[in-house]
């Protein structure tokens, strides 16, 4: 069985890559993809913790999996809404660069 530390390291690396993608990228599509990578890193961590704990204490065996499924559902809704907003911005401004889109400025 693989130790929990390796899953946590993998999750941390994926989360840092996603965070860097959110902070460094200018394309709205790449920012949404980076947010999805961060959410998947959290899912890996939750499922690994649930399988490692195996029902000890008040943390039942399926809690991590249930929370991960909830996160996947929220992420799917977030992607659908974000891509609809990005497509609308592209049609109005003909760019998806977040620096050039200043809809909220006066």
ZIBELDA-V287127 format. One record per backbone hydrogen bond with DSSP energy under -1.0 kcal/mol. CO is the residue of the C=O (numbers start at 0). NH is the residue of the N-H. Records with the same first field share a line. If there is no record, write none. Layout:
CO = NH / NH
This chain:
3 = 7
4 = 8
5 = 9
6 = 10
7 = 11
8 = 12
9 = 13
10 = 14
11 = 15
12 = 16
13 = 17
14 = 18
15 = 19
16 = 20
17 = 21
18 = 22
19 = 23
20 = 24
25 = 97
26 = 30
27 = 31
28 = 32
29 = 33
30 = 34
31 = 35
32 = 36
33 = 37
34 = 38
35 = 39
36 = 40
37 = 41
38 = 42
39 = 43
40 = 44
41 = 45
42 = 46
43 = 47
44 = 48
45 = 49
46 = 50
47 = 51
48 = 52
49 = 53
55 = 58
57 = 59
59 = 62
61 = 65
62 = 66
63 = 67
64 = 68
65 = 69
66 = 70
67 = 71
68 = 72
69 = 73
70 = 74
71 = 75
72 = 76
73 = 77
74 = 78
75 = 79
76 = 80
77 = 81
78 = 82
79 = 83
80 = 84
81 = 85
82 = 86
83 = 87
84 = 88
85 = 89
86 = 90
87 = 91
88 = 92
89 = 93
95 = 27
